[in-house]
């Protein structure tokens, strides 16, 4: 049963050292009770207190990991309903459905795509990781699961209504932590027994949230922790409602029976590919942990991955680059010098335009806590008396002694002051406002 803030407080060190980010141990205890903090954030909790806090300190949505190694997918551990309240923790695992009636060529083609497909966006590598294998026949299920493991190393979801078939497929791969899908009212005991014996996660599904909560409670009573929920939503409206109610019950009421991550199958909801992408994006936007598609067309996979990344970045910590001097296109001592901020999007937009220009250049990236150029300027962080010392300490003078630097066009007004701050011998040039104009600007510059 969940503990109150006061009960948790009694088990904390009560030194008010603030290392957890809270002003007092009492404030931390209240955050913990509300599911908005994690016990690990206090480095001084004793082992006895940890054991006693046990369930109370578990996140309202349990953590589940499917697969191992690079393709592993961790979901759950969520503590908030809205991203801006703290952050969402784990990006959904995107995957593809492989069925027993597909021929070898089709199966291998999907597995090859799963293995090869990856997209780089603002410094992160994004990729689908899950193969959902569906077959009634145990031997076929086992054969396809082994193939998906061997050829793609995928995180596996094994789909069958027959517990014996699930066992046949999962047993040889139990160390790879496949997800068994799914226990229902009819077969709960059998599927749960296989999951328990093999120590792998399993999904429960039901056509109403009440029945789903009953099964969730059964799983808790049997001491299962790695469980995934499928509310079997039939329409887009149902997806929105079911996923929201499950998350709300978990994080607002600490209702443990629904305190598990979810799985969704847009592949089964429509035959129209574009509609499937819309359904998938709704699952992603509304908390779903694993989303299964009918194919891996990059035209749909890539935007879905970018959408996930946008939702699951920490809103309190802008994505940022390390401060430093970045060489692009193999520059030398005569190459132009550009300076801008360390907001990831700024860096990747500017660096890709410089790269596209084919003009060798030095890109000086200044740490302004991940803010964009104008925001950092307005906050007094990207201003003359901050940029000048950064440039002098950056080592750019040794790399390119000409001392001519280009600042973004949006902060043209600081050029004179910056030149003064930098001192004699430096020249500040005002660059373009839009990144798309950088290649033309650089080519022009290199002719002068
Ligand atoms: S880190 Fe621990 S001891 Fe320090 S204030 Fe937070 S809860 Fe208290």
Boltz pocket constraint, residues with backbone or C-beta under 6 A from the ligand:
constraints:
  - pocket:
      binder: B
      contacts: [[A, 12], [A, 13], [A, 14], [A, 15], [A, 16], [A, 17], [A, 18], [A, 19], [A, 20], [A, 21], [A, 22], [A, 23], [A, 24], [A, 25], [A, 28], [A, 41], [A, 42], [A, 43], [A, 44], [A, 45]]
      max_distance: 6.0
